[in-house]
Amino acid sequence: MDVVDGLKAFVFTAQTGSFTEAANRMGISNRLTSKYVAQLEDKIGARLLQRTTRQVGLTPQGEELLARAPALIAELDDLLGCVSENARGLTGSLRISAPVTFGEIYISEMLSRFSILHPNLSIDLRLNDSHVDLAVEGFDVAFRIGSPELNTLKVRKLGTITTVLVANRQYLERYGEPHTPEELEKHICIEDTNRREANRWVFTKDDSEYVFHPSRNFTVNNARIAKSWAQRGMGIALCPSFILHKEGVGENGQLVRLLSDYTMKTLPLCAVYLNGKVIPKKVRALIDFAVQDFDNSNLSACRLKD
């Protein structure tokens, strides 16, 4: 048995609580994963996992090994990767998580550009609006909008995402254009419930803050649909700038920017990854590329024409 394979089988099983999930990560059979762990236990001379019909748990010896093994594996992978990459460029695979709409609009295209530079690197992109557990689900990097809540993750800020209040011209002709946050009370508002504070719209002007809570609403958990509803004249929507990036807003566009003399909250766009002593070279390369690519994209602003 290869000790490294045994350690990986043990770590992935311990992290997921499942031989099946560990096997999926390693790309081998369930039976082989269990065999690797058993052989590692024989070599060490101690039981590492408590196996039952429903779950897999750690023994005290397993807890001690799990505290150190992931860093050892990462360091070895990085060492071997550096040797290989010096000869062949980046290799292996990157498993990446991103929000659905932002992933469709930007991350997928960014990864396409990144893969051209690193053709021997396999990319596995999973789109999910829920925050995934990087360790449990085996992700190398996650792109997130908003401040990360877990201090167990390392964070690299790529830039900021602004929000813009927009409405269709026909809607404004019918209901009138609001000029203050208070006047939004008279309007139908479209909430994107993927926003952390979907029902709290914050405006700032002359160092004063104005908070509006929509009450006559359409709600949807997708920014692209919120924008589409605004385009159809169903109400006023608060949209992230990236959803408006490829179309004009204003004189030549379907949508009109509202309350442009107020500023709205910006959200950080971050790449997060597991906190460890060693950052794999492929992870560093992706994040460095994403920082530069996001800056070049000017995605933090839409083509506004008030």
N, C-alpha and C positions, 0 to 999 in steps of 0.2 A: 504493500500500500504506500502511496505517496503521502507523506506527512502533511503537506500543504493541502492536498485534496481532503484529507481527514479533518484538518482544522476548519476548512471552508464548509464542509458538510456539517460539522458540529455548530459552527457560528450561525449559519443560515437556519439550521433547525432550531437552535435556541432562540434566535431573534423572532422567528415566525411561529414557533410552537408547533411546527408541522414538518414531517419528513417530505410530504408531497410538495409543499411550497419551497422547501430547500432544494428539492430535486428540480423544480421548474427554474429556479435561479441558476443552478449549475448546468442545466441542460442535460441531465442524466436521469436514469430511472429512479423511482422511489426505492426500489430494493437495493440499488447500488449505493444510494445515499445512506441508508440504514447500515449497510455493510461497512462503509467507510468509517462511520461513527463507532461501530462495534470494534473495528480493528484499531482505531485510535485509543479506545478505552483499554483494549488488551495491551497495547504498547505502553500506555501510561501506568497501567495497573490499578485503575480506579474507575468506578462508574461515574459518568458525567451527566447522564440524563436519566430521569425517572420516567419510564414509559407506562402509560395506561391505555385502555381502549379508546379513550376520548381525547387525551391531551398528552403533551410532552413537557416535563418540567425539569428544572435544574437541581442537581445535587450541590452540596457545598463546594465540592471540588470543581463541578461544572461552572459555578458562579465565579470562582477564582480564575478559571481559564478564560471565561467569557470577558472578564474585565481587561485582559491583556491581549487576547488572540486577534481581535479585529485590527488593532494597530500594527501587530506583527505582519498580518496578511497584507495590509495596505502598504507597509514599508517594503515588503518583498515584491509585491506587484509593481510598485513604483520603480524599484531597482531593476527588475527584469524588463519593465516597460521602457525605461530609459535606454538600456542596452539595445533593445529591439528597435526603438523609435529612431535611434541614431542611424540605424541602417535602413529602416523601412518607413519611417514616419510613424504617426500615431496609429496604434492598432487596438484591438479589443472592442469593447462595446461601451456605450454611454446610455444609461436609462434616465430619462428626463421627464419631469412633470411640469405642467403649465395649466393655467385656467383655460377653459374651453374657447371662448371667443377671442381672447388675446392670443392664444395658441394658434388658432386658425388664421388670424389676420397677420400676425407678425412672427411668432416663434417658429412656425413651420418654414417660413421663407428664410429666416435667419439661419436655421439649421441646414437648409439647402445650400446656402452660400458657404457655410462652414464645412460641409461635407465635400465640397469641390476641392478645398485645400487639403483635406485628409481623407482620401478615397478608401483607405484600408480600415477606417473606423466605422463600426456599426452603430447606427442611431436607433434608439427605441423611445419614441415620444408617446406619452400617455396624457391625454387631456382630461382634466377633472377639476370642477369648481370647488371641491372640498380639499382641505389641506391634507396631503398624504403624509404618512409617517415614513421618512426617508429610510430609517434603519430597518423597520419591520418590512416595508414593501420593496426594499432594495433599490432605491433611486440614488443616482449619483448627484443630481442637481435638480432643484425645483425653482421655477421662476414664479414670483408672487408679487401681487400688487397690494401695497399696504405694509405696515410695519410688522415684521415677524414677531410672534409672541413667545417663541421658545428660545431660551438662552442657551440651549444645548446645540444650537445651530450656528454656523459661521455665516455671515451675511456680507455680500458685496453689492453695493448700490449701483445700479446701472443708470438711473436717471429718475425723472418724475413724470407722472401722468396727471394732466389737468382735467378738470371737468367743465362742461359747457352746457348752459341752459338753452334749449332750442325748441322751435315750433314751426309748423307749416304756415305759409302765408295765408292760405284760405282759412285756417283756424283763427289766425289773428284778425282777419277781416270780419270774422263772425263774432268773436268774443272780445276783441280789443287786445292791445299789447300792454302787458304789465310794465311799470317803470320802477316799482319798488318791490321788495320781497313781500310786503304786506298785501299788495294787490294780487299776489298769487292765490289768495284765499278765494277769489272769484273764478278760478280756472280749474280745469280738469288736468291733473298731473299724472305722469307715468313714472312709476317707481321701478328701478332695477334692483331687485331684492338680493342680488349678489353683492351689492355694496354693503359694507359692514353697518353703516347707519343709513339704510335706505329711506327711512321716514324722517330723516333729519337733514335738511338742506341748509348749509351755512354760507352766508354771504358776508363779505367784509368791505367796508367803505370808510375812509377817513378814520381808520383805527377803531371803528365801531363794528361790532359783530351783530348780525341779524340771523336768527334761526327760524326757519319755516318748517312746519310739519304738515305735509300734504294730507288732505282728508277726502277729497273727491278723486279717487284714483283708479288707474289701471295698474296692475302689478305683474311683473314677469321676472324670472330669474335669468335673463339673457339681455345683454346690452344691445346686441344687434336687433333684436325684436323691439326693444324700447325705442330705438332710433326709427325702425320701420313704422311703428305705430305713430310716431310724431310726424313722419313723412306723409302718412295717410290722413293727417289732420285730426287724430283722435285726442290730442292733448299736448301738454308741454312736457318735455323729457329732459332729464339731467343725464348727459352722456359723457363717457370718457373720451378724451381727445383722439385716441387711436381709432375709435369707431367712425370718426368723421374725417380721418386723415386723407382719404383718397377722393373726397368730393368737396366742392365749394360750399361754404355756408355764408349766405349773404346775398348780394346782388344777383349772382348768377346761379345760385343753388336753390334746392327745394326747401331748405331749412333756413330760418333766420335766427341769429344769435340774440338772446334776450339779456337784459340787465348787464350790458357790457361795461358799464361804469362801476360795477361791483367785481371784486375778485372772489374766487371760490377756492376751496381747499384743494391742494395738490397731494397726490399720494406717491410714495416712493415705489419704484420698480426695483426689485431686488432678486439676485440669484442667491439661493441658500444651499448649503451643503453641510455634511456632518462634521462636527468638531473633532479633529484628530491632529496628531503631530505631523502626519504626512498627508499632503494633498496630491492625489494622483496627477501626473502631468497632463493627461487628457482632460481632466476637470479644470485645471488651471487654464489650459489652452482655450476651452470653450468659454469660460467666463471672461477671459481677457478679450476674446473675439466679440462676445456679446456686448461688452462695455463700449467698444469702438463702433460696432455696428449700430447700436441703438443711438449713439451720438450722431452718426452720419445720417440716420433715417429721419431725424427731426420729428420722431413720432410723438414727442411730448406736446406738439402743437398741431392743430388742424388748420386747413387753409381758410381762415376766417376772413370774411368780407362784410363787415358790419353795415 
